[in-house]
C-alpha cells in the first residue's frame, strides 16, 4: 500500500460511519412505525426507538444528533402516514401530482419536531433522560402547534394491548413519555456497562405496565344500557359519493338500513351522509325520521349560513325537524380549509374536502347533543377524534362520544384502522363509550375500556345493532387533562439539566 493511503482511508471512515448511522436511523424509524395499525407489532416500536437512542449517542456533534433524529422521524412518519396520498387519488387528474409531495413534506415537516429535540438534548448535554423529555415535549408541540396533528404517536403502538389502559390515568402524552423512557433509558444503562440493570429496567417496566393495564381491564364495567344504537355504514367510495348517478343508491341504502326491524333507540349515520345542504333537506329529513320510527337520528350534513359553509352533525327529531346542530370546529388544513386561501386560489388549488374555495368555517367548539332519555352525546366529526382535548372539551360530561366520519378519504389499508385505533384510545382516556359510524368503515361500538364490542368490516355496506355501553365515572385523565404529563416532562428536563456532564453521550 503506498505511503499516505492508510491516512486517506482512515480519514474517510468517519464520513462513511456517519452515512451509515443516518441510513440506519431512517430504517429504524420505518421499522418502528410497524407497531401501529394495521400491523400492530408493538415490540418493533420499542426496538426502533432503542436503536435510535444508540445511534443518537454515537453522533459526534449536536448537528449530527439532530440529523439522526430527523431521519429516524422521517422514516417513521413516512411509513406510518403513507395513507396520506390516498385523498389525492380520488381525483387523480387534478390532484394526483401532489401525492408524493404531500407525503414527503408531511413526514419531513413532522420530523423537524424530533430534530429539534435531538439537537437540544445533545447541545445542552442533557443525556438520555433529557432526550426522553425532549422527545415527549416534541410530541406535545406536534399535537398542538399549527392546529396540531397528533396522529401516529409512538404511544399508539400500545392500542389493543393492556398497556393502553394507562391512558385513563396519564393520557396519551403521559403514555408517550413512558414509552420513550422504556425504550431509551435501558440503552443508556447498557452503554454504561450496566447491562443487567438495563435489561432489568426494560423487563420490570414492561411487566408493570402490562400488569397495571390488565388490572384495569379486569374491573367490571357497568351493565350496558337497555337501549340499542344502530350504526349505519353505506360504503360509498369517495369517487362515487357525490356522483349524481350514485347519490340515490347510497341514500336509499341508508334509509333501508334505518327502517329495518326491530326498531333501535338511536340511529347514527356517518359524516356528510346527505349530499345536500341542511336548509334544503326538509323532505329527506322527514323521510329519514319516518324510517327511524321516531327514534332520534344523528347524521352528518353540510350547511350554509351567511355565505359560510359548515361540516355539521344534525339531530333529527321524530317529525323530521332538526332539533340541534353541531358544527365541526377542528378542521383539516388543506383538506377542509386552505390557509391563505387567496394565494392558493390563484394557483387553482382548493381544499380536497371543502365545498367552497376558502373551505369550511369552523364551529364555536365542542358541545353535546341532547338525546333525551339516552343522555347527552358529544359529536366528533372525523378528524376531531384524533384530538384528546376535543373529546374532553364540552361544557358538560356526555354519556357517550358520537364519532361520525368519512374514512373513504383514507384508503383501504392503514388509514381507517389507525383512525379506529385512536377512537379506542379516546374511550379509555375519558371512560366513555364511542359509537362510531364510518362511511366505508370501520363502524364500531367501543366500550369505556376501548374494546370493540361490535363492528362492520371495512368496505362493506350494512348496519349493526348493539346495546349502548355504559360510561364509567370520570377517569383521572378526564379530571386533570394533560397538565400532569407537561409537568413530568419539565421535571425530567430539569433532571437532565442537573445531570449535565454526569452522563457522557
Protein Blocks (a to p, Z undefined) as FASTA:
>chain_A
ZZhklmmmmmmmmmmmmmmmmmmmmmmmmmmmmmpcfklpmklmmmmmmmmmmmmmmpmb
fklmmmmmmmmmmmmmmmmmmmmmmmmmmmmmlmmmmmmmmmmmmmmmmmmmmmmmmmmm
mmnonojmlmmmmmmmmmmmmmmgghiaaehiaklmmgopaklmmmmmnommlmmmmmmm
mmmmmmmmmmnopamlmmmmmmmmmmmmmmmmmmmmmpccddddfbdcddddehpafklm
mgmklmmmmmmmmmmmmmpccddfbdcddehkbfbdfklmmmmmmmmmmmnnopacdddd
dddeehiacdddddddfkopafbdcddfbdcehklpcehkllmmmnopacfkbmbfnbpa
ddfbdcdddehjnopadddehjlmmpmklmmmpfbdcfbdcddddfklnojmlmmmmmmm
mmmmmmmmnopacddddfkbpaddddfkopafbdcdehiacdddddddddddddfklmno
mmlmmmmmmmmmmmmmmmgokacZZ
